Amino acid sequence: MKIRVNPWLNFFGAISAGLIVVAFCLILLWHDPFVFWNDDYELSILPVFADVARGWSEGHWPLLSPYSWVCGNLAGEFQYGTFSFFINAAVVLIWKFPLTFAQQAAALSIAHLSVLALGAFLLARDRRFSIALSIFVALVASLNGWIICWGATDWFGALGAFAWLPWAWWGAGRALDQKRTKWRFLWPAPFVYLVVTGGFPYTVLMLALLIAWLSIKLLGETRSIISILPLWFGTLLGLGLSAPAWLSILDLIQGSARELQPASAHWQWLVPPAALPGLILPNWTVKNWADFYTLAGLVACGRQLVRQIKWELILLLLVLLLAMLPTAGVFRWSFRWLPFFHLILAICAAEALRALYDSIKAGFRTPATTALVLVVLVAVTMSILSKGGQYAFPLTWVFLGLAALWFFLDVFFRNSEVREWTPAAIAFLALLTTYLCIPPNCGVPKYDLSQKLLEPTPLDPQRLYLSIYPWAEQTYRVEKKPQPIGQIVRPGSTSMWAGLRFINGYSPIRPAGVAREFYATIHGEIDPATGMYLLNDQAGPDGELARLGVDGIVVAREVDIFPQPASEWELITVADEGRLFQRRGAPFARVRSVTSIDSRPNEQFVAATIARINDSRNRVDVDVDVPSGDRPALLTFSRPYFRGYEARLGNQELAVNSYRGLFPVVEVPADLHGRLTLTYQPYWLKWGSGAAVACVLVVMLSFFAAISQYR
């Protein structure tokens, strides 16, 4: 049975919602050109995406990065959307334009915010909301405080994944609609894929909770498990499409520094009970007008509204509870549930507004009257309890003015369409005023990173550097360093901009062995004691740094240490930011044949002849000639080791081991010669790609079958 809809009305309404969000963001950019350019976006997201764009332009799938050992496995880091078609396409397209760093960040975030608004609008329309209320839902979902202050301006992975959660909800709802055809299971599949590959594990948890909630809700209504099978089959198809993404993080998280995080991390950044008044009292938190609409509806309609949206209220309270409880396992910071909370809250608010407008016919007070009374009460309570904070003025007066404006519009345009559009307009103005008055990134570090970071000078792209610098958040933020920084030290993953090879890198997962060996922090700093040990005791010609292939060292000005022995190192540059040392002589080769290694103290190896080294992103090709005799050759590769490397010389497979989990090592039997290839092909990539291809075939065949049946 066909469902009668007006697709053109939905299409233009969705486009309008997206354009409104774009206009909102452009106003923020006009107010502050660097609003989307902060903290992790600077040290991690943007330099990595520059490397992703470089990889695609070179014809390589950016699974790995040759420019950071700590952040060398981009697929395993998960947050960079390595397997997301949309994120990769957006990155490649944006990097085609001559934009500054801040402009690239803004373009990437605005693109995903508009996608989020489109999905929220369509989700609202499928709940039979009007165009005006659907735009209201889109505004709250895409412009709430968590999304703007964290997802869009700092943790892009959160936005990259959450942008597709309303779409997945929309597709899931259609899969559960029994009035649709048997091919309705296709609806959620692509959006489940985009959510999972978007790069934020918390959003995958949100998706799992959403699927479970929808299933329980429908089972309660139909008492038939068959009714939820289209949703589950479509979800499984989406998981199959995204198999390489979730298999990669499941593999790389094992033995990583993230897996070994202290238990105290589970109790950090919760939503404490004392913060709940922030949903109403406009102190340091971002006021959300959806709260007032929901409260107004509950006050005016009471039990009728509760019965109508009881399932949504249960989900709302459950998500809020999860945001207040400590995490478990590799997850941390429960407040990351808040964007899902705001999306559900927007739906509840729209239901409340619809119920309020219907109640006017029965003689109830208008929603604007209820909202004005609540705002006045909140303002008075805030004043009595001194909860206003430093931003109470002029925000409180602005909110009172907006509530009064809504009241007068309701009075004078009671029977006009203006009344229906007022909530969306008030929400737009309230959110915009909030972000103009309160900096969206209060307390978040900002760094002055100039476009000169695209240039390698004074460093050498042929060398591998170890950078010793103090905690970046405390040392290099603009409050401490107002001048441009990073040209020598290259904090975080900023070395990727210029294609410089560094041990350091920004990595929340830290799957590389060198990250654990050197006690690297998330932002790329090397443990100070470890750094002192490496430079004092392991920087010689036979030390651990030489085995890694490190032939350059950067020491920040704040660190008083020099690599030893002095005869091995040459001071190249001294600047206000730090000192640059390079090992005397030519740079180390990327592939070397060693006659002994301390991890195998009782063995000796023959020196092989190595030529024509081609060290690319995901593989290494090298000509090897091992002399005849009874001893094999041992080749070391100057790149971080990850499980999944395979080596082949001609038709012969060779075992790939590692030196203490730091770099790959391949033993080549005597009297062998030819072209040796070391390729990164982990099991999760093979099996995940196979599953994805199979699911693509299922989706395509089902789609064409559905089209032919429709005709």
C-alpha positions in Angstrom: 0.0 0.0 0.0 1.4 3.4 -1.0 1.6 6.1 1.6 0.3 9.5 0.4 3.0 12.1 1.0 4.1 15.3 -0.7 7.8 14.5 -1.4 8.4 18.0 -2.9 7.1 19.7 0.2 9.4 17.5 2.3 12.3 18.1 -0.1 12.1 21.9 -0.1 11.4 21.9 3.6 14.5 19.9 4.3 16.6 22.1 2.1 15.2 25.1 3.9 16.2 23.6 7.2 19.7 22.9 6.0 20.1 26.5 4.6 18.8 28.0 7.8 21.6 26.1 9.7 24.1 27.2 7.1 23.0 30.9 7.6 23.2 30.5 11.4 26.8 29.2 11.1 27.8 32.0 8.7 26.6 34.5 11.3 28.8 32.8 13.9 31.7 32.9 11.4 31.1 36.6 10.8 31.2 37.2 14.6 34.3 35.0 15.0 36.1 33.6 12.0 37.8 31.0 14.2 34.7 29.7 16.0 35.1 26.2 14.4 38.9 26.1 14.9 39.9 24.9 18.3 41.8 22.3 20.4 41.5 18.8 18.8 40.4 20.3 15.5 43.8 22.0 15.4 46.1 19.3 16.8 44.4 16.3 15.4 41.4 16.5 13.0 42.5 18.9 10.4 46.1 17.8 9.9 45.0 14.2 9.6 42.4 15.1 7.1 45.1 17.0 5.1 47.0 13.7 5.1 43.8 11.8 4.0 43.3 14.2 1.1 47.0 13.7 0.2 46.6 10.0 0.3 43.7 9.9 -2.1 45.4 12.4 -4.4 48.4 10.0 -4.5 46.1 7.1 -5.3 46.3 5.4 -1.9 43.6 4.4 0.5 44.6 6.3 3.7 44.5 3.3 6.1 47.9 4.3 7.5 49.8 7.5 7.7 53.6 7.6 7.2 53.9 10.9 9.0 53.2 9.7 12.6 54.0 6.6 14.5 51.7 7.2 17.4 48.9 8.1 15.1 50.0 5.9 12.3 46.9 3.7 11.9 44.2 6.1 10.8 41.7 3.2 10.3 42.2 1.9 13.8 41.8 5.4 15.3 38.2 5.2 14.1 37.5 8.9 14.7 38.7 9.9 11.2 36.0 8.1 9.3 38.4 6.1 7.2 35.6 3.9 5.8 32.9 6.7 5.5 32.2 7.5 1.9 30.7 10.8 2.9 33.5 12.0 5.1 36.2 11.1 2.6 34.3 12.7 -0.2 33.8 15.9 1.8 37.5 16.0 2.7 38.7 15.5 -0.8 36.3 18.2 -2.1 37.0 20.8 0.5 40.8 20.3 0.1 40.4 21.2 -3.6 39.8 24.8 -2.6 42.5 27.2 -1.4 41.1 27.7 2.1 42.8 28.5 5.3 42.8 26.0 8.2 40.0 27.8 10.0 37.9 27.9 6.8 38.5 24.2 6.1 37.3 23.4 9.6 34.2 25.6 9.2 33.3 24.1 5.8 33.6 20.5 7.1 31.5 21.2 10.2 28.9 23.3 8.4 28.4 20.5 5.8 27.7 18.0 8.6 25.5 20.3 10.6 23.4 20.8 7.5 23.2 17.1 7.0 22.1 16.7 10.7 19.4 19.4 10.2 18.1 17.6 7.0 17.8 14.3 8.9 16.1 15.8 11.9 13.6 17.6 9.7 12.7 14.4 7.8 12.4 12.5 11.1 10.0 15.1 12.4 8.0 15.1 9.2 7.5 11.4 9.4 5.9 12.0 12.8 3.4 14.2 11.0 4.7 17.5 12.4 4.1 20.6 10.3 6.9 22.2 8.3 7.3 24.8 11.0 7.6 22.3 13.9 9.9 20.1 11.8 12.3 23.1 11.2 12.1 23.7 15.0 13.3 20.1 15.6 16.0 20.5 13.0 17.3 23.7 14.7 17.4 22.2 18.2 19.0 18.9 17.0 21.7 20.6 15.0 22.4 23.8 16.9 22.1 22.8 20.6 25.0 23.5 23.0 26.7 20.1 22.9 26.8 19.9 19.1 28.1 23.5 18.6 30.5 23.6 21.6 31.9 20.1 21.2 31.0 18.3 18.0 31.2 21.1 15.5 34.2 23.0 17.0 36.3 20.4 18.7 35.5 16.6 18.5 34.6 16.3 14.8 34.2 12.6 15.1 31.1 13.1 17.3 29.5 15.4 14.7 30.6 13.1 11.8 28.7 10.2 13.3 25.8 11.9 15.0 24.9 13.8 11.8 23.4 10.6 10.5 21.7 9.4 13.7 18.4 11.2 12.8 18.6 9.7 9.4 19.0 6.2 10.9 16.0 6.9 13.1 14.0 8.0 10.1 15.0 5.0 8.1 14.3 2.7 11.1 10.8 4.1 11.4 10.1 3.4 7.8 11.4 -0.1 8.1 8.9 -0.7 10.9 6.0 0.8 8.9 3.9 -2.2 8.0 2.1 -0.2 5.3 5.2 -0.2 3.2 6.5 -2.9 0.9 8.5 -6.0 1.9 11.6 -4.1 0.7 11.3 -1.6 3.5 14.3 -3.2 5.3 16.6 -1.2 2.9 15.7 2.1 4.5 18.0 2.0 7.6 21.0 0.1 6.0 22.9 3.1 4.4 22.3 5.3 7.5 23.5 2.6 9.9 26.6 2.4 7.8 27.2 6.1 7.9 26.6 6.3 11.7 29.1 3.5 12.4 31.8 4.7 10.0 31.3 8.3 11.1 33.9 7.8 13.8 32.4 8.1 17.3 31.9 4.9 19.4 29.3 6.7 21.6 27.1 7.3 18.6 27.2 3.6 17.9 25.9 3.0 21.4 23.2 5.6 20.8 22.2 3.7 17.6 22.1 0.4 19.5 19.9 1.9 22.2 17.6 3.5 19.6 17.2 0.2 17.7 16.4 -1.6 21.0 13.9 1.1 22.0 12.1 1.0 18.7 11.9 -2.7 18.8 10.6 -2.9 22.3 8.1 -0.2 21.5 6.7 -2.0 18.5 6.7 -5.3 20.2 4.6 -3.8 22.9 2.1 -2.6 20.3 2.0 -5.6 18.0 3.0 -8.6 20.2 4.7 -10.0 17.1 8.4 -10.5 16.7 7.9 -10.6 12.9 7.1 -6.9 12.9 10.6 -5.9 13.9 12.5 -8.2 11.5 12.7 -5.6 8.7 14.5 -3.2 11.1 16.9 -5.9 12.4 17.7 -7.1 8.9 18.3 -3.6 7.7 20.5 -2.9 10.7 22.5 -6.0 10.0 23.0 -4.9 6.4 24.3 -1.6 7.7 26.6 -3.3 10.1 27.8 -5.4 7.2 28.5 -2.4 5.1 30.5 -0.8 7.9 32.2 -4.1 8.9 35.8 -2.9 8.2 35.3 0.1 10.5 34.1 -1.7 13.6 36.3 -4.7 13.1 39.3 -2.4 12.9 38.7 -0.7 16.2 37.9 -4.0 17.9 41.3 -5.3 16.7 43.4 -2.2 17.4 41.9 -1.5 20.8 43.3 -4.8 22.1 46.5 -4.1 24.0 46.2 -0.3 23.3 46.8 2.4 25.8 43.1 3.1 25.7 42.3 -0.4 26.9 44.6 0.1 29.9 43.1 3.5 30.9 42.7 3.9 34.7 39.4 3.3 36.3 39.2 6.9 37.4 38.5 7.9 33.8 35.1 6.3 34.0 34.1 8.9 36.6 35.2 11.9 34.6 32.9 14.4 32.8 29.6 13.0 34.0 26.4 15.1 34.2 26.1 15.7 37.9 22.7 16.1 39.6 23.8 19.6 40.6 23.9 20.5 36.9 20.3 19.6 36.1 19.0 23.1 36.9 21.2 24.1 33.9 18.4 22.8 31.7 16.3 25.7 33.0 18.5 28.3 34.7 20.6 30.1 32.1 24.0 30.3 33.9 27.1 28.8 32.3 25.1 26.2 30.4 23.6 26.9 27.0 19.9 27.5 27.4 17.7 25.2 25.2 14.3 26.5 24.4 13.1 23.0 23.8 13.0 22.6 27.6 10.5 25.4 27.9 8.3 24.0 25.2 8.3 20.6 26.8 7.5 22.0 30.2 4.8 24.3 28.8 3.2 21.3 27.2 3.3 19.2 30.4 1.8 22.0 32.4 -1.0 22.7 30.0 -1.8 19.2 28.8 -0.7 17.0 31.7 -1.6 13.4 31.5 -2.9 13.5 27.9 0.6 14.6 26.6 2.4 12.1 28.9 0.3 9.2 27.6 0.9 10.4 24.0 4.7 10.5 24.3 5.3 8.1 27.2 7.8 6.0 25.1 9.8 9.1 24.1 9.8 10.3 27.8 11.1 6.9 28.9 13.9 7.1 26.3 14.6 10.7 27.3 15.0 9.8 31.0 17.1 6.7 30.2 19.5 8.7 28.1 19.8 11.4 30.8 20.5 8.7 33.4 23.2 7.2 31.2 24.8 10.7 30.9 24.9 10.8 34.7 26.3 7.4 35.4 30.0 6.4 35.1 31.2 4.6 32.0 32.7 1.1 31.6 35.4 -0.6 29.5 37.1 1.6 26.9 34.3 4.2 27.1 34.6 7.4 29.1 33.0 10.8 29.6 29.3 10.0 29.9 28.2 13.5 29.0 28.7 12.5 25.4 25.2 11.1 25.5 23.8 14.7 25.6 23.4 15.2 21.8 21.0 12.2 21.7 19.3 13.7 24.7 18.7 17.0 22.9 17.4 15.2 19.8 14.8 13.3 21.9 14.0 16.5 23.8 13.4 18.3 20.5 10.9 15.6 19.5 9.1 15.8 22.9 9.0 19.6 22.6 7.5 19.5 19.2 4.8 17.0 20.5 4.2 19.4 23.4 3.8 22.4 21.0 1.4 20.5 18.8 -0.6 19.5 21.9 -0.6 23.1 23.2 -1.9 24.5 19.9 -4.7 21.8 19.8 -5.6 22.7 23.5 -6.2 26.4 22.6 -9.4 25.3 20.9 -10.5 23.9 24.2 -10.0 27.1 26.0 -6.6 26.6 27.5 -4.0 29.4 27.8 -1.7 29.8 24.8 1.8 28.2 24.9 3.4 31.7 24.8 1.6 32.6 28.0 2.9 29.4 29.7 6.4 30.0 28.4 6.5 33.7 29.5 5.4 32.7 33.0 8.1 30.0 33.2 10.8 32.4 31.9 9.8 35.0 34.5 9.8 32.4 37.3 13.2 31.1 36.2 14.7 34.6 36.0 13.4 35.5 39.5 14.6 32.1 40.9 18.0 32.6 39.3 18.3 36.1 40.8 17.3 34.8 44.3 19.7 31.9 44.2 22.5 33.9 42.5 22.8 31.3 39.7 23.1 33.7 36.9 26.9 33.5 36.4 29.0 36.0 34.5 26.8 35.7 31.4 23.4 36.4 33.1 23.4 39.9 31.6 22.4 40.6 29.0 21.2 37.0 28.3 18.4 37.0 30.9 16.9 40.2 29.5 17.2 38.8 26.0 15.3 35.7 27.0 12.6 37.7 28.7 12.3 39.9 25.6 12.0 36.8 23.4 9.3 35.3 25.6 7.4 38.6 25.7 7.7 38.8 21.9 6.3 35.3 21.5 3.4 36.3 23.9 2.5 39.4 21.9 2.7 37.5 18.6 0.4 34.8 19.9 -2.0 37.5 21.1 -2.1 39.5 17.9 -1.7 36.6 15.4 -3.9 34.0 17.2 -5.5 32.8 14.0 -2.5 33.4 11.7 0.2 31.1 10.4 2.7 33.4 12.1 1.9 31.7 15.4 2.9 28.3 14.1 6.3 29.6 13.0 7.1 31.5 16.2 8.7 28.7 18.2 11.2 28.0 15.4 12.0 31.7 15.1 12.3 32.1 18.9 14.6 29.0 19.1 16.8 30.4 16.3 17.1 33.8 18.0 17.7 32.3 21.4 20.5 30.0 20.3 22.1 32.7 18.2 22.0 35.2 21.0 23.5 32.6 23.4 26.5 31.9 21.1 27.1 35.6 20.4 27.1 36.4 24.1 28.8 33.2 25.5 31.9 32.0 23.7 31.1 28.5 22.5 34.5 27.2 23.6 34.9 28.6 27.1 38.1 27.1 28.5 38.9 24.9 25.5 42.5 25.4 24.3 43.2 27.4 21.2 46.5 27.4 19.4 47.9 29.9 16.9 48.8 27.6 14.1 49.8 29.5 11.0 49.6 28.4 7.3 53.4 28.1 7.4 52.9 24.6 8.9 52.2 23.5 5.4 56.0 24.0 4.7 58.5 21.5 6.1 61.3 24.0 6.7 63.5 23.9 8.8 62.9 20.2 9.1 63.8 17.5 6.5 61.0 15.3 5.1 63.5 12.5 4.6 64.2 12.1 8.3 62.3 10.6 11.2 61.9 13.0 14.2 61.2 12.6 17.9 59.8 15.7 19.4 60.2 16.4 23.2 57.8 19.1 24.4 55.7 19.8 27.5 52.0 19.4 27.8 50.6 21.2 24.8 47.3 22.3 26.4 49.2 24.1 29.2 52.2 25.4 27.2 51.1 26.4 23.7 47.5 27.7 24.1 47.1 31.3 23.0 46.9 32.6 26.5 50.5 31.4 27.1 51.8 31.6 23.5 50.0 34.3 21.5 52.5 34.1 18.7 52.4 31.3 16.0 53.7 28.0 17.2 54.6 24.6 15.9 57.1 25.3 13.1 59.7 23.2 14.9 58.0 21.3 17.7 55.0 20.2 15.6 52.7 19.3 18.5 50.0 16.6 18.1 49.7 15.4 14.5 50.5 18.8 13.0 53.6 17.2 11.2 51.1 15.7 8.7 50.4 19.1 7.1 53.9 19.3 5.7 54.4 15.6 5.2 57.0 15.3 7.9 57.8 12.0 9.6 57.4 12.1 13.4 57.2 9.6 16.2 54.7 11.9 17.9 51.0 12.1 17.0 47.6 12.7 18.5 45.9 9.4 19.3 43.0 8.7 21.8 43.5 4.9 21.1 47.3 4.7 20.9 47.4 1.3 19.4 51.1 1.6 18.2 53.7 -0.1 20.4 55.8 3.0 20.4 52.9 4.9 22.1 53.0 2.4 25.0 56.8 2.1 25.0 57.3 5.9 25.3 54.2 6.5 27.5 52.9 9.0 24.9 49.8 11.0 26.0 46.7 11.5 23.8 48.0 14.8 22.5 51.4 13.4 21.5 53.6 14.4 24.3 56.3 11.9 25.3 56.6 11.1 29.0 59.3 13.5 30.4 61.2 10.8 32.2 61.1 8.6 29.2 62.2 11.5 26.9 65.2 12.2 29.2 66.1 8.5 29.2 65.9 8.2 25.4 68.0 11.3 24.8 70.6 10.5 27.4 71.0 6.8 27.0 69.4 5.6 23.8 70.4 8.3 21.2 73.7 6.8 20.3 74.5 5.0 17.1 73.5 1.6 18.6 70.7 2.9 20.8 66.9 2.3 20.5 66.3 5.6 18.6 68.8 4.4 15.9 67.0 1.1 15.7 63.7 2.9 15.1 65.3 5.0 12.4 65.1 8.3 14.4 67.7 10.7 12.9 66.2 14.0 14.0 65.3 15.3 17.4 63.3 18.4 18.4 63.5 19.7 22.0 61.2 22.4 23.1 62.6 25.5 24.8 60.9 24.6 28.0 62.9 21.3 28.2 66.5 21.5 29.2 68.0 18.4 27.6 70.4 17.6 24.8 70.8 14.3 22.9 73.9 12.3 23.8 76.5 11.6 22.8 77.1 15.1 21.4 79.4 13.7 18.7 76.4 11.9 17.1 74.2 15.0 16.8 74.5 18.3 15.0 72.5 21.4 16.2 70.7 22.7 13.1 68.5 25.4 14.4 67.9 27.3 17.6 64.6 29.3 17.8 62.4 30.8 20.4 60.3 27.6 20.2 63.0 25.1 20.6 66.2 23.4 19.2 66.5 21.1 16.2 69.1 18.3 16.1 69.9 16.0 13.3 72.1 12.9 13.3 75.3 13.5 11.5 75.5 12.0 8.1 72.8 11.0 5.6 69.3 10.1 6.7 68.6 6.5 7.7 67.3 4.2 4.9 63.6 3.2 5.4 64.6 -0.5 5.1 67.9 -1.8 6.6 69.6 -5.1 6.9 71.0 -5.7 10.4 73.4 -8.4 11.5 72.2 -8.5 15.1 69.4 -7.3 17.3 69.0 -7.3 21.0 65.6 -8.9 21.0 67.3 -12.0 19.5 70.6 -12.0 21.4 71.8 -15.5 20.4 71.4 -15.1 16.7 73.6 -13.6 14.0 72.4 -12.6 10.5 74.1 -11.9 7.2 74.0 -8.5 5.7 71.8 -8.4 2.6 72.1 -6.0 -0.3 69.1 -3.6 -0.4 68.2 -1.4 -3.3 65.3 0.5 -4.9 63.2 1.1 -1.8 59.7 2.3 -2.5 58.2 3.2 0.9 54.5 4.1 0.3 51.6 4.5 2.6 50.3 1.0 3.0 53.2 -1.1 1.6 56.9 -1.2 1.1 58.7 -2.6 -2.0 62.4 -3.3 -1.9 65.0 -5.3 -3.9 66.8 -7.8 -1.6 69.8 -10.0 -2.4 70.8 -12.4 0.4 74.2 -14.1 0.1 74.3 -17.8 0.1 75.3 -19.6 3.2 73.7 -20.9 6.4 72.6 -17.6 7.8 69.5 -15.6 6.9 69.2 -11.9 6.6 67.1 -9.7 9.0 65.4 -6.7 7.5 64.0 -3.9 9.7 61.4 -1.4 8.4 61.3 2.1 9.8 57.5 2.3 10.3 55.2 1.5 13.2 54.2 -2.1 13.7 50.6 -3.2 13.6 49.1 -6.7 13.5 48.3 -7.5 9.9 51.5 -7.0 7.9 52.3 -9.6 5.2 55.6 -10.1 3.4 56.2 -11.9 0.1 59.3 -12.3 -2.0 58.4 -13.6 -5.4 56.0 -16.5 -4.7 57.3 -17.2 -1.2 55.5 -15.9 1.9 57.8 -14.6 4.7 56.9 -14.3 8.3 56.5 -10.8 9.7 57.5 -10.2 13.3 58.2 -7.1 15.3 60.9 -5.7 17.4 59.2 -5.5 20.8 56.0 -4.4 19.0 57.7 -1.2 17.7 58.5 -1.9 14.0 58.2 -4.7 11.5 61.0 -7.3 11.1 61.3 -9.8 8.3 63.7 -12.7 8.2 64.8 -13.6 4.6 66.4 -17.0 4.0 69.8 -17.3 2.6 70.4 -17.3 -1.2 67.1 -15.5 -1.9 66.9 -12.4 -4.1 64.2 -10.5 -5.8 61.5 -7.9 -5.1 60.2 -8.1 -1.5 56.8 -6.6 -0.7 55.6 -5.7 2.8 51.9 -5.0 2.7 49.4 -4.0 5.4 46.5 -6.4 5.0 45.0 -7.2 8.4 42.3 -9.9 8.8 39.7 -7.3 9.7 40.3 -5.5 6.3 39.9 -8.8 4.4 36.9 -10.1 6.2 35.3 -6.7 6.6 35.7 -5.8 3.0 34.2 -9.2 2.0 31.2 -8.6 4.2 30.8 -5.1 2.9 30.9 -6.2 -0.7 28.4 -9.0 0.0 26.0 -6.5 1.7 26.4 -4.0 -1.2 25.3 -6.8 -3.6 22.3 -7.6 -1.3 21.3 -3.9 -1.1 21.7 -3.3 -4.9 19.8 -6.4 -5.9 17.0 -5.7 -3.4 16.9 -2.0 -4.5 16.4 -3.0 -8.2 13.9 -5.6 -7.2 11.9 -3.0 -5.3 12.1 -0.6 -8.2 10.9 -3.2 -10.7 8.0 -4.2 -8.4 7.0 -0.5 -7.9 6.8 0.0 -11.6 
